[in-house]
């Protein structure tokens, strides 16, 4: 038996980018102790197509012609009640539960911007919008069983080797700040998913990194939320007609 994603058809996928200082440093090519200023305008979000979602143990396709397929473990919050113009104090009240997301990314067209600017000038869609690049699951843990989403250990392994090892306490903008910020822009509705960002350790952050290849297994884990496993397979070409 193979499980589907907890929300196989989420309403929206709001993805928070550059939300861990160590990840921001590695993507900008900065030293590990370089200061990272908290953006005054608030967190940075992009939308990922909901059609990218696949479940636990589902294959993630390596498209033909792509050489730099990358991994990103993230804690994700699922909205359970409508929310608009929330304060940070009450932001978590609208969360139904939590799950794990692996924001698999195609880096072939990634262009690193000179420091101190964040890497925002590349084509987000052709990095984040590929089919099967949003594994989600394996569970949706009700929010009442996760008292402190702001202090959870998170790891990602490729073929048993630890690539990412951090905690949600390292976020630049915590989940309360993210939800409050989004609710001032849009009406958050049940079925919306907010992915809260990824820490350092992605392939693009290491010039010597080996990117994902067919047969590789990714294991993304967030403490108390679940362990999400997915393997890489070469994308199959369909016959015309």
C-alpha positions as CSV (number, residue, x, y, z in Angstrom):
1,X,0.0,0.0,0.0
2,X,1.3,3.5,-0.9
3,X,0.0,6.6,0.8
4,X,-0.9,9.8,-1.0
5,X,0.1,13.2,0.3
6,X,-1.9,14.4,3.3
7,X,-3.2,17.1,0.9
8,X,-2.8,15.8,-2.6
9,X,-4.5,18.9,-4.0
10,X,-3.7,21.8,-1.7
11,X,-5.4,25.1,-2.3
12,X,-2.2,27.1,-2.5
13,X,1.4,26.4,-1.8
14,X,3.0,29.4,-0.2
15,X,6.8,28.9,0.0
16,X,9.0,31.0,2.2
17,X,12.4,31.6,0.7
18,X,15.8,32.6,2.2
19,X,14.3,32.2,5.7
20,X,17.3,30.6,7.4
21,X,20.4,32.7,7.8
22,X,22.9,29.9,7.1
23,X,21.0,28.9,3.9
24,X,20.9,32.6,2.8
25,X,24.7,32.7,3.3
26,X,25.4,29.5,1.3
27,X,23.2,30.7,-1.6
28,X,25.0,34.0,-1.7
29,X,28.5,32.6,-1.3
30,X,29.1,34.3,2.0
31,X,31.3,33.2,4.9
32,X,29.6,31.2,7.6
33,X,29.9,34.1,10.1
34,X,28.7,36.8,7.7
35,X,25.9,38.9,9.1
36,X,22.4,38.4,7.5
37,X,20.1,41.3,8.1
38,X,16.4,40.6,8.8
39,X,14.5,42.1,5.9
40,X,12.5,45.1,6.9
41,X,9.7,44.4,4.4
42,X,9.0,41.0,6.0
43,X,9.4,37.4,4.7
44,X,9.8,36.6,1.0
45,X,7.3,34.2,-0.5
46,X,6.8,32.5,-3.9
47,X,4.1,30.2,-5.2
48,X,4.8,26.6,-6.2
49,X,2.3,24.9,-8.5
50,X,0.0,22.6,-6.5
51,X,0.4,20.0,-9.3
52,X,3.9,19.4,-8.1
53,X,2.7,17.6,-5.0
54,X,3.4,13.8,-4.6
55,X,3.1,11.6,-1.6
56,X,5.5,9.6,0.6
57,X,7.5,6.9,-1.2
58,X,6.4,8.4,-4.6
59,X,9.1,8.8,-7.3
60,X,10.5,12.2,-7.9
61,X,11.3,12.6,-11.6
62,X,14.7,13.7,-12.9
63,X,13.7,15.4,-16.2
64,X,15.8,14.7,-19.3
65,X,18.4,17.4,-19.8
66,X,18.4,18.4,-16.1
67,X,21.7,17.9,-14.2
68,X,21.3,19.8,-10.9
69,X,18.3,18.4,-9.0
70,X,18.4,19.6,-5.4
71,X,16.7,18.9,-2.0
72,X,15.2,21.2,0.6
73,X,13.5,19.9,3.8
74,X,10.8,22.2,5.3
75,X,8.2,22.2,8.0
76,X,4.8,23.0,6.5
77,X,1.7,24.4,8.1
78,X,-1.8,23.6,6.8
79,X,-4.4,26.2,7.3
80,X,-7.7,25.0,8.8
81,X,-9.8,28.1,9.3
82,X,-10.2,31.3,7.2
83,X,-7.8,34.0,8.4
84,X,-7.3,37.7,7.5
85,X,-5.2,40.4,9.1
86,X,-4.0,38.3,12.0
87,X,-1.7,39.5,14.7
88,X,1.3,37.3,15.4
89,X,-0.1,36.6,18.8
90,X,-3.1,34.8,17.2
91,X,-1.5,33.6,14.0
92,X,-1.2,29.9,15.0
93,X,-4.9,29.7,15.8
94,X,-5.8,29.1,12.1
95,X,-3.4,26.2,11.7
96,X,-5.0,22.8,11.4
97,X,-1.8,20.8,11.5
98,X,1.7,20.3,10.2
99,X,3.5,18.1,7.7
100,X,6.9,17.7,6.0
101,X,7.7,19.1,2.6
102,X,10.8,18.5,0.4
103,X,11.0,21.5,-1.9
104,X,12.9,19.7,-4.7
105,X,14.5,22.3,-6.9
106,X,16.0,22.4,-10.4
107,X,19.2,24.5,-10.1
108,X,20.3,24.4,-13.8
109,X,19.1,27.9,-14.4
110,X,20.0,29.3,-10.9
111,X,22.1,32.4,-11.0
112,X,23.8,33.5,-7.8
113,X,23.6,37.2,-7.3
114,X,26.5,39.2,-5.9
115,X,26.5,39.6,-2.1
116,X,24.7,41.1,-0.2
117,X,21.7,40.8,-2.6
118,X,19.5,37.7,-2.2
119,X,19.2,35.3,-5.1
120,X,15.9,36.7,-6.4
121,X,16.7,37.5,-10.1
122,X,16.4,34.0,-11.6
123,X,13.4,32.3,-13.0
124,X,11.5,30.9,-10.0
125,X,9.1,28.9,-12.1
126,X,11.7,26.9,-14.0
127,X,13.5,26.1,-10.7
128,X,10.5,25.3,-8.6
129,X,7.6,24.3,-10.9
130,X,8.6,20.9,-12.3
131,X,6.3,17.9,-11.9
132,X,6.7,15.8,-8.8
133,X,9.0,18.3,-7.1
134,X,6.9,18.7,-3.9
135,X,6.9,15.5,-1.9
136,X,4.6,15.9,1.1
137,X,3.8,13.8,4.1
138,X,3.7,11.2,5.4
139,X,1.2,12.6,8.0
140,X,-0.8,15.7,8.8
141,X,-0.2,16.1,12.6
142,X,-2.9,18.1,14.3
143,X,-1.7,21.3,15.7
144,X,-2.7,20.3,19.2
145,X,0.0,17.7,19.2
146,X,2.7,20.2,18.2
147,X,2.9,22.8,20.9
148,X,6.0,24.5,19.7
149,X,6.6,24.4,15.9
150,X,9.3,27.0,16.4
151,X,11.8,24.5,18.0
152,X,11.8,21.2,16.0
153,X,14.8,19.3,14.8
154,X,14.9,18.8,11.0
155,X,17.2,16.7,8.8
156,X,17.6,15.6,5.3
157,X,19.7,12.6,4.2
158,X,20.6,11.5,0.7
159,X,21.5,7.8,0.5
160,X,22.0,7.8,4.3
161,X,24.4,10.8,4.3
162,X,23.2,13.8,6.3
163,X,23.0,16.9,4.1
164,X,20.8,19.2,6.3
165,X,20.7,19.2,10.1
166,X,19.1,22.1,11.8
167,X,16.1,23.3,13.8
168,X,13.1,25.5,13.1
169,X,14.4,27.8,15.8
170,X,16.9,29.0,13.3
171,X,14.2,30.7,11.1
172,X,14.7,34.4,10.4
173,X,10.9,34.8,10.4
174,X,9.1,32.3,12.6
175,X,5.8,30.7,11.6
176,X,3.7,33.3,13.5
177,X,5.4,36.1,11.6
178,X,4.9,34.3,8.3
179,X,1.2,33.7,8.8
180,X,0.6,37.2,10.0
181,X,2.4,38.6,7.0
182,X,0.5,36.5,4.5
183,X,-2.8,37.2,6.1
184,X,-2.3,40.9,5.5
185,X,-2.0,40.2,1.8
186,X,-4.4,37.4,1.1
187,X,-7.3,35.7,2.7
188,X,-5.9,32.4,4.0
189,X,-8.4,29.6,3.6
190,X,-8.6,25.9,4.6
191,X,-6.3,23.8,2.5
192,X,-3.6,26.5,2.0
193,X,-0.1,25.2,2.8
194,X,2.7,27.4,4.1
195,X,6.2,25.9,3.7
196,X,8.5,27.7,6.1
197,X,11.9,27.6,4.4
198,X,14.9,25.4,4.5
199,X,18.3,25.5,6.3
200,X,21.8,25.2,4.9
201,X,23.0,22.0,3.3
202,X,21.4,22.1,-0.1
203,X,23.4,21.0,-3.1
204,X,23.5,24.4,-4.6
205,X,25.3,25.7,-1.5
206,X,28.4,23.5,-2.1
207,X,30.3,23.9,-5.4
208,X,31.6,20.3,-4.9
209,X,28.2,18.8,-4.3
210,X,26.8,15.8,-6.1
211,X,23.3,16.5,-7.2
212,X,20.5,14.0,-7.2
213,X,20.7,11.0,-9.6
214,X,18.3,8.2,-10.5
215,X,18.2,5.6,-7.7
216,X,19.1,8.1,-4.9
217,X,16.9,8.1,-1.8
218,X,16.0,11.3,0.0
219,X,14.8,11.1,3.6
220,X,13.4,14.4,5.0
221,X,12.4,14.4,8.7
222,X,11.0,17.0,11.1
223,X,10.9,16.1,14.7
224,X,7.5,14.9,15.9
225,X,5.9,15.5,12.4
226,X,7.2,12.6,10.4
227,X,9.8,11.1,8.0
228,X,9.3,11.6,4.3
229,X,11.1,9.2,1.9
230,X,11.3,9.6,-1.9
231,X,13.5,8.1,-4.6
232,X,14.7,9.7,-7.8
233,X,13.8,8.1,-11.1
234,X,14.6,9.2,-14.6
235,X,11.5,10.8,-16.2
236,X,9.9,8.7,-18.8
237,X,9.3,10.1,-22.2
238,X,5.8,9.6,-23.6
239,X,5.2,8.5,-27.2
240,X,3.5,11.0,-29.5
241,X,-0.2,10.3,-30.3
